[in-house]
Amino acid sequence: MNKFQAMARIMAILNEDGLLKPGTDEYKIARKMISEKIDRLGPDTALAQVEKWRGHILDQIKMMDRLKALENQFPFLHL
């Protein structure tokens, strides 16, 4: 499996419930996080990890989105 195939499968797993909408900050954060995970672990291992830890990864994405929103609202905080 290559990176493109892994990204498509992983995003399908993360978006099973349809809450990650393309174009939103959460979606962009998820794509970046997964891309880095695939680069670091390889496509197969990244896919296996996402299958196992889906809920935790979605929580991380939501938290990163909230931090980004705070950063945009209060740029002087340097979060």
C-alpha positions as CSV (number, residue, x, y, z in Angstrom):
1,M,0.0,0.0,0.0
2,N,1.3,3.5,-0.8
3,K,0.9,6.7,1.1
4,F,-2.0,7.9,-1.0
5,Q,-4.0,4.6,-0.5
6,A,-3.2,4.7,3.2
7,M,-4.4,8.3,3.6
8,A,-7.7,7.5,1.8
9,R,-8.3,4.4,4.0
10,I,-7.4,6.2,7.2
11,M,-9.5,9.2,6.5
12,A,-12.4,6.9,5.7
13,I,-11.9,5.2,9.1
14,L,-11.7,8.6,11.0
15,N,-14.7,9.9,9.2
16,E,-17.0,6.9,9.6
17,D,-19.6,9.1,11.4
18,G,-19.3,11.9,8.8
19,L,-18.2,14.6,11.3
20,L,-15.0,15.6,9.6
21,K,-16.0,17.9,6.8
22,P,-13.5,18.7,4.0
23,G,-12.3,22.2,4.2
24,T,-12.7,22.6,8.0
25,D,-9.7,23.2,10.3
26,E,-10.4,19.8,11.9
27,Y,-10.1,18.1,8.6
28,K,-6.9,19.9,7.7
29,I,-5.4,19.0,11.1
30,A,-6.4,15.4,10.6
31,R,-4.8,15.2,7.1
32,K,-1.6,16.8,8.4
33,M,-1.5,14.5,11.4
34,I,-2.1,11.4,9.4
35,S,0.4,12.4,6.7
36,E,3.1,12.8,9.4
37,K,2.1,9.5,11.0
38,I,2.4,7.7,7.6
39,D,5.8,9.3,7.0
40,R,7.0,8.3,10.4
41,L,5.6,4.8,10.7
42,G,4.9,3.7,7.1
43,P,1.5,3.2,5.5
44,D,0.6,-0.2,7.0
45,T,1.6,0.5,10.5
46,A,-0.1,3.9,10.5
47,L,-3.3,2.2,9.2
48,A,-3.1,-0.4,12.0
49,Q,-2.5,2.2,14.6
50,V,-5.5,4.3,13.5
51,E,-7.8,1.3,13.4
52,K,-6.8,0.5,17.0
53,W,-6.7,4.1,18.4
54,R,-9.4,5.9,16.3
55,G,-11.2,7.5,19.3
56,H,-8.0,8.8,20.9
57,I,-6.8,10.2,17.5
58,L,-10.1,12.0,17.0
59,D,-9.9,13.5,20.5
60,Q,-6.3,14.7,19.6
61,I,-7.6,16.3,16.4
62,K,-10.4,18.1,18.3
63,M,-8.0,19.3,21.0
64,M,-5.6,20.6,18.3
65,D,-8.5,22.4,16.6
66,R,-9.5,24.1,19.9
67,L,-5.9,25.2,20.5
68,K,-5.7,26.6,17.0
69,A,-8.9,28.6,17.6
70,L,-7.5,30.0,20.8
71,E,-4.3,30.8,19.1
72,N,-6.2,32.7,16.4
73,Q,-8.3,34.5,19.0
74,F,-5.4,35.3,21.3
75,P,-2.1,35.4,19.3
76,F,-0.1,36.9,22.1
77,L,-0.5,33.7,24.2
78,H,1.9,31.6,22.1
79,L,0.2,28.3,22.7
